[in-house]
Amino acid sequence: MTIFRTFLLALVVAAAALPNAALAAGTINVSPVAAREYAQETGSIALFSLVFDVTATGEDAYIAASSTGHRYSIVGPKVNGFVSGLMGTADKVRGDYVIRRGETERFTLIIAAEAGETGRFAAKLTALEYAGEAGGETMRHTIPASDNGFRTEDVYRAVGAVPAVTGSITVNPGLSFSGTAKGTDSVGLTITNASARVYAANGLVVRSSKWNHTADIDLEKGAYTVSLSDSQSGKVIATESVTVSR
């Protein structure tokens, strides 16, 4: 967490050292471009990036480069701490990004969050603050709660000791499979022959440490290997052999 905080605070300090200028009135439109989530292989830190375009539709508009210029929320069970930094293509004036009237600039909001409990987390941009006029009050552009264009997908973070992931496969008639899975909430199933993978199913939900799936495929005569993997790490946790004779 210290590395992310130091890096992002450096962005804020750099923005604050820019030349001074007066602020002008303006209004803005905000359009989503991309929302991505990243995670280390292990650990409790999750990184998010939200990319969006801002258009000044009235006069010039000014958005603070510091954390006062944007609002966001972290969706998840519990967060111990978070830090953010805003980067943009716009020129900077008195510690603010300036979007000239009628122009559009692209911004990237980087967020680092430390999970306080094991679970799935996402980030969502909720609002931007911008100057309405020289010496005037700051105005807020609020992102509608229903607009998921400004929300990342979920990322899984484990807190504390990571439990070992184990599982089993039971081969049932009709290419139906079931089994157990512990230490994970979803698994993947693959079927391979001697030379290639012929079937794959991902994101199979684990409930009460159990899973099941019926493969929608017609297998030719021969020997196959069925593999069960942890959806989070991709590691294989169980295998079984299947022979098709017909």
Secondary structure in CASP SS format (residue, H / E / C, confidence):
PFRMAT SS
TARGET T0000
AUTHOR 0000-0000-0000
METHOD secondary structure of the structure
MODEL  1
M C 1.00
T H 1.00
I H 1.00
F H 1.00
R H 1.00
T H 1.00
F H 1.00
L H 1.00
L H 1.00
A H 1.00
L H 1.00
V H 1.00
V H 1.00
A H 1.00
A H 1.00
A H 1.00
A C 1.00
L C 1.00
P C 1.00
N C 1.00
A C 1.00
A C 1.00
L C 1.00
A C 1.00
A C 1.00
G C 1.00
T C 1.00
I E 1.00
N E 1.00
V E 1.00
S E 1.00
P E 1.00
V E 1.00
A E 1.00
A E 1.00
R E 1.00
E E 1.00
Y E 1.00
A E 1.00
Q C 1.00
E C 1.00
T C 1.00
G C 1.00
S C 1.00
I E 1.00
A E 1.00
L E 1.00
F E 1.00
S E 1.00
L E 1.00
V E 1.00
F E 1.00
D E 1.00
V E 1.00
T E 1.00
A E 1.00
T C 1.00
G C 1.00
E C 1.00
D C 1.00
A E 1.00
Y E 1.00
I E 1.00
A E 1.00
A C 1.00
S C 1.00
S H 1.00
T H 1.00
G H 1.00
H E 1.00
R E 1.00
Y E 1.00
S E 1.00
I E 1.00
V E 1.00
G C 1.00
P C 1.00
K C 1.00
V E 1.00
N E 1.00
G E 1.00
F E 1.00
V E 1.00
S E 1.00
G E 1.00
L E 1.00
M E 1.00
G E 1.00
T C 1.00
A C 1.00
D E 1.00
K E 1.00
V E 1.00
R C 1.00
G C 1.00
D E 1.00
Y E 1.00
V E 1.00
I E 1.00
R C 1.00
R C 1.00
G C 1.00
E C 1.00
T E 1.00
E E 1.00
R E 1.00
F E 1.00
T E 1.00
L E 1.00
I E 1.00
I E 1.00
A E 1.00
A E 1.00
E E 1.00
A E 1.00
G C 1.00
E C 1.00
T C 1.00
G E 1.00
R E 1.00
F E 1.00
A E 1.00
A E 1.00
K E 1.00
L E 1.00
T E 1.00
A E 1.00
L E 1.00
E E 1.00
Y E 1.00
A E 1.00
G C 1.00
E C 1.00
A C 1.00
G C 1.00
G C 1.00
E C 1.00
T E 1.00
M E 1.00
R E 1.00
H E 1.00
T E 1.00
I C 1.00
P C 1.00
A C 1.00
S C 1.00
D C 1.00
N H 1.00
G H 1.00
F H 1.00
R E 1.00
T C 1.00
E C 1.00
D C 1.00
V E 1.00
Y E 1.00
R E 1.00
A C 1.00
V C 1.00
G C 1.00
A C 1.00
V C 1.00
P C 1.00
A C 1.00
V C 1.00
T E 1.00
G E 1.00
S C 1.00
I C 1.00
T E 1.00
V E 1.00
N E 1.00
P C 1.00
G C 1.00
L C 1.00
S E 1.00
F E 1.00
S E 1.00
G E 1.00
T E 1.00
A E 1.00
K E 1.00
G C 1.00
T C 1.00
D C 1.00
S E 1.00
V E 1.00
G E 1.00
L E 1.00
T E 1.00
I E 1.00
T E 1.00
N C 1.00
A C 1.00
S C 1.00
A C 1.00
R E 1.00
V E 1.00
Y E 1.00
A E 1.00
A E 1.00
N E 1.00
G E 1.00
L E 1.00
V E 1.00
V C 1.00
R E 1.00
S C 1.00
S C 1.00
K E 1.00
W E 1.00
N E 1.00
H E 1.00
T E 1.00
A C 1.00
D C 1.00
I C 1.00
D C 1.00
L C 1.00
E C 1.00
K C 1.00
G E 1.00
A E 1.00
Y E 1.00
T E 1.00
V E 1.00
S E 1.00
L E 1.00
S E 1.00
D E 1.00
S C 1.00
Q C 1.00
S C 1.00
G C 1.00
K C 1.00
V E 1.00
I E 1.00
A E 1.00
T E 1.00
E E 1.00
S E 1.00
V E 1.00
T E 1.00
V E 1.00
S C 1.00
R C 1.00
END
